Amino acid sequence: MKLKTLTLASGIAVSAASPAAAAGTPPTHTPAARAAGPASTEAALAARLDAAIERAIAEQRIVGAVVLVARDGQVVYRRAAGFADREARTPMRQDAIFLLASVTKPFVATAAMRLVEQGRLRLDDPVTRWLPGFQPKGPDGTSPAITLHQLLTHTAGLTYDFLEPADGPYHRLGVSSGLDRPDLSLEENLRRLAAAPLSSPPGTRWGYSMATDVLGAVVARAAGKPLPDAVKELVTAPLGMKDTAFSVVDRRRLATPYGDGEPRPQRMGAEHSVAFNGAQVRFVPGRLLDARAHPSGGAGMAGTADDVLALLEALRGNGGLLRPDTVASMFKAHVGPEAQTQGPGWGFGYAGAVLVDPASARSPQSAGTMQWGGAYGHNWFIDRAKGLTVVALTNTTFEGMTGRFTTDVRDAVYGP
């Protein structure tokens, strides 16, 4: 993603994020699952997606992937391909568990919205109602109020360490992005975050940030229990999820993470850095296996493609988890397309980027599509107008999140 700053017509500024064969032969894929419908249509979809996945593996851009496509609530494509562990030659499996990184965010946002529906949170609540000590100072030296709405829309004036210079305050203070530092407690990480100056006054600028980590702490406080228990009670248990949590429920199924590299992705070690947008993003893949690690609301979960699909389908189809009006508010572009949160034409809702202008985005997706990804190599989108939900989880950072693989999968879903 490229980052740049633009100014909205209202005067609000926004920060925008915008071949050799594989070693050995990857395992053959699991046959695509097809729901009832025109056989030729589903066969064509499978052929296009198979080609996109196989090309990415053959060109060594990704190591392995699980891709699911649902149309009108029915899974019409399912594939596990490549390796969960390339060196051990372990095939990717459909129920592989991935480190989800920012795919955690829609889980925490949904938990927050359930608390809003229950009257236990309000979108205009100041964060200090729940976290009295969280009072970062603005550019003018004061501590302005930050609301839950601003946390959900990433307009709170926070940022990430990998989006600031190497000598920036998050680096100096040792703030954890939720991808590293298993030694920090949640309270200590929030203390460090609050000690860093805001990059802009709350409500004036879009900037991808650690806002969902703060939101997770608010959810925990409002629910009266640790964030993992709150998300389980509010989201994963009602949807029948057994494999997705703030821990790895079955280490035997954990996909080994890899980082972009030449001539092929590099297996991540205990600590690993991958270049992104001119900066280095630091990963500690074993973080979720460390009991000391705090539950990061923005990046701290692990889970399966099927569980991610279950959450997104509940949002797409108003699946009983939230009221239709609440779902509509999550899909609303509260931040306009001037923000270019995933390039031209994209704004931002409560759980991801929202497509406002498909022509500007040069996307086949419908207006109103919500989309986001995860740093360990994931991408998802919900096109409610076409009844489509797509989940593509890989074990390759960052190709599986922002590389050619993501657009190849998207274009294969929509076809010629």
N, C-alpha and C positions, 0 to 999 in steps of 0.2 A: 504494500500500500504506500502510495506517495502521500506525504503530508504537506498541506499548504494552508495558508490563512486567507480567508476571504471575508468580505463584509456584506451582510445581508442588506436588503433594501431598507429594513427597519433600523439599520445601524448596528445590528448585532454582528459581531465578528465570529468566525467559525474556523476551527482547525480541522482539515480534512485528511482522512487517511485514504488516502486513495491507495557419437552414439554407438556406443558399442552395445552388443547384446548383453543381457544380464548374465551374471555369473551363474551358470547352470540353467536349467529350464524351470521356470516357475511352475508350481503345481497347477493343474487344470482347474477351472472354476467349478463351483457348485452350480448345477443347472438352474437357470433363471426360473423363478416362480412366477406364474402368470395367473391373473384372475380372469374371470369370465369376461369375454369381449372379443372383438374381431381378432382372430388368430394372426392374420397378416400384420395388423397394426402392432401387436405385442412382439411378434417375431422381428419386425423391423426395428423396434425400440431396442430389443435385446442385442441385435446385430450392431447397432450404432454404439451402444454402451460397451459391449464387449470389445469393440475395436478401439475405443478411447482408452479403456483400462489396459488392454494388452499393449498398446503403443507406449503408454507411460511406463509400464514395467520394462518393456524391451529396450526403451531408450534410457533406462536407469534413472528416471526422474522420481519414481516412487518405488518403495520396496514391496509394500502390500496394501490392500484396501478391502473394505467392505462397503458396498454401495447398495442402497435400497431406494426404490421409487414406489410411491403409493399414488394411486389415482382414485379419487372419490372414496377414500377409505379402504381400498383394496391394494395389497402389494402386487404390483405388476412386474417388478424386476427385483431380483435378489442375487447378489454375487459376492463371494469371497475369493480373492485372487492374490497371487504373489505369496510372499513369505511373512509370517509373524516374526520369525527369527531367521534372517538370511544365512548367518554363519552356521546355525544348527540345522538349517534346511527344514525348518518347521513350517508347514503350510499355514497360510492364513485360514482362520475358521470363522464361520458366520457369527458365532457367539464370542469372538475375541473381545477382550476388554482393553480399551484404549485410555490413555491419559487424556482427558477431555479438554484441558486448558479452558479457553473462553467459551466452549460449549457448555460450561458450567453456568454461564450468565443467564440464559433463558430459564433454567431451573430456579435460580434464586429470584429472578424477576417475577416468575409465576408464583412463587411462595409469597413474595411481598404483596402481589395483587390479591391473593386469597385472603391475606390479613386485612387488606383494605376493604374487601367485601364483607368481612366479618366485623368491621368497625374497630379493629384493634390498631390499625394504622390509618393515617390520612396522608394523601399525596402532598398536602401543603404543610405537613408537620416539619418543623425544623429538626435537623439531625440531633441537636443538643437536647431535645426532649427525651431522647433515648440514650444518647452518648454525650453527657454533659461536658466531658473533657475534650471533645473533638471540636476545636475552634481554630482552624488554620487562619492565618492572617492574609488579607488581600494585599494588592499592590500599594494601597494607601496606609497600610499598617493596622487597619481595623480588622475585626473578626466578623465578617458578614454572615447572616443566616444562610444556611444551605438546606434546601428542602428535599424531600424524598423524590419529588418530580424531577428535580435537577440531577439527583443521583441516577435515576432510571434513564434519563436522556443524555447523560454524560455532558451536562452543562454546568457542573458544580465548580469548575475551575481547577480540578485535579488533573493529573497526567500519569504517565508511566515512566520508569527510569529509562527505558529504551527509546523514549521519544524526546529526551532532553540531552543536552551535551554531557560528555563524560565527566565534567566537573560540576554538573548540576546538583541541586539540593537533594534530590532523591538518592543520588549516588553518595553524596557526602554523609547523609544521615543513615545510609544502609537500609533503605526501605525495600522490603521484599515485594516483588511483583506477583507473588503467589506461585511462581514457577521455580523458585529457589529458596534458600534460607530456611531449611526445616527446623533450625534451632530457635526461631523467633516465635513467641506466643502471639496470639491475635492482639492482645492488649498492647504489647510492646510495639508491634508493627503499626497499629493505629496511632500510638503515641508519636512514633517517628514520622508518620504521614502527616499528622496534625502540626508537627514542628516545621514542615516544609511550607514555604509561601505558596499561596494560590497563584496559578499562572494567569488568571483573569478573574474579574468579579463574577460571582455565581449568577447564572442566568443570562450571561452576555455572549457566551462563546461555546461552540461545540468542540470538545477535545476528548478523544478516546482515553480512558483513564481507569484508575483503581476505584471508581465510584461504586462498582458492584461489590467490592470488598467491604466498603463502608456500609452499603445496603445490607449485606449479609449480617454484619454485626447488629444492625437495627432490627432485622428480622429475628435474630436470636433473642435480643432483649424483649421485643414485643411478644414473642411466642413463649418466653419464660423458660427456654431450654437451649442447649447448644445448637449451633446452626445445623450440623448433620442430623440431629433429631428433628429439628423444625422442618427441614426440607423433606425428610422421610415422611413425617406426619402430614404435611401439606401437599406434597407432590408425588413422590415416588411410590409410597404405599397405596394411595388411592388409585394410581395407575397400574398397580400390580407389578412394579419393578422389583426384581431381586438382585440385579447385577450392577446397579448404578448407585454410587455413594461417595462420600468423602474419604474413601479408603478403597483398596483393591480387594474385592470379595473372594477372588479365586486367582492366586498368583500364577497358576498353571496356564491360564488363558490370557495373561497379560502380553500384549503385543510389544515387542522390543522397539524402542524409538530410535529413529535415525535423523540425521540432519543433512540438509543440502550439501553436496560436495562434488568434486571432480576426481576421477571420471564417474563416480557413483556415490550415492548417499553414504555418509559416515555413521557408523554405529555410535550412539551416544555412550559416553563413559559416565563415571560418577558425577562429573561436572562437564558441561559442554556448552559452547557458545556458537551461535549461528548468526550470520550477517543478515540484517533486515533493515531496509530503508537507510543504509549507510551507517547503521549502528550494530552493536553486538547484543543479542539477547541471550541471557544466561539461563541455562536449564540445570536442574538437579533432578533427573528422572526418578530417583529413588525416594523423592520427597514424600509421596503418598504411602510409602512403606515404612516411614519413620513416625513413630508414635508421638514424637515431639511436635510435628508439623501442625501449624494452625490451619483451620478450615478456611481456605481462601474462597470467598464468595464469587470472585471473578475468574478463578482458574483452578480450583482445588478438587474437582471430582474426577472419577474414573467410571467408565461404563461402556455399554455395548451400543451398536448401531440400532438394534431393535428398540432399546429403551429410549434413545434419543428420538426415534421415529414416533414412539408412543406419545411422548410429550408434545412434539410438533403437530401430530395429528389431533391431539386433544385441543390444541389452539386453533388449528385450521377448521375443524368441524364443530367447534363449540361443544366439545365432548363431555360436558357436564362438570368439568373441573372449575370453570369460571363462567359467569354469566355472559351472554352475547355482547352486552354493552361494555363489559370489562375487556373482552377480547378485542372488540372494535377499538378501544382506547390503546391497546398494545400495538395494533397495526397502524394506528394513525401516525403520520409523519409530524411529530411535535417539533422537530427541527427540520427546516425546509431543504429543498434540493440544493440550495446555495452551499450547504455544508459539504456536499460531495463526500459523504461518509464512506462510500466505496467507489468514488469516481463521480463523473458528471451524472446528474439525474437522481442521485440517491440522497434521501434525508434520513431521519432516525426516529424510531418509535420508542417502545419501552423494553424491547428484548432483542433488537437488532436493527440493521439498516432497512429502510423502507423505500421501495422504488416509486418515485413520483413521475419521472419522465423517461419512459423506455427508449424513446428516440434518442435523447441525449446520451443515455447510457449505452446505446447500441446493443440492447438486450432483447431477446425474444420473450422475456418474462413479462407478465401483465403488470400494469400499474397497481400498486398496493402489495406487491410481493415483498415479503420480509426475508432477510438473508443475513447470515454472519458465519463465523468460522472459529477455529481454535488453533493455537500456535503449534501444537504437536502434529498438525497436518490435516485439519478437518474443514469441511464446508457443508452448509445446509441451507435450504430455502423452502419457503411455503408460498405457493402461488394459489391463493384462494379462488381467484376468478376462474382458474382452469382446474381446480380440485387437485392440484399436485403438491406433494411433499417429497423432497429429495434429501437424502442423507448420504454423504460421502466421507467416511472416516478412513484416514490412511495413517501409517506410522512414519511419515516423512515430513519433517519441518524444513522449509515453509511451502514447498511445492504443493502439498495437499491443501493448503489454506489459500494461497494467493497465486499459485503458479498456473501454467497452461492447463494442468489437469482439471482445475475447477471450471474453466470455460469450456473445455472439451466435453466434460460430463454434462454441463448445462445445455450446450448446443445439441448433444446427442439426445437428451430428453425431449427437446422440442422438435428435432428432426429438420429436414430440409424445408 
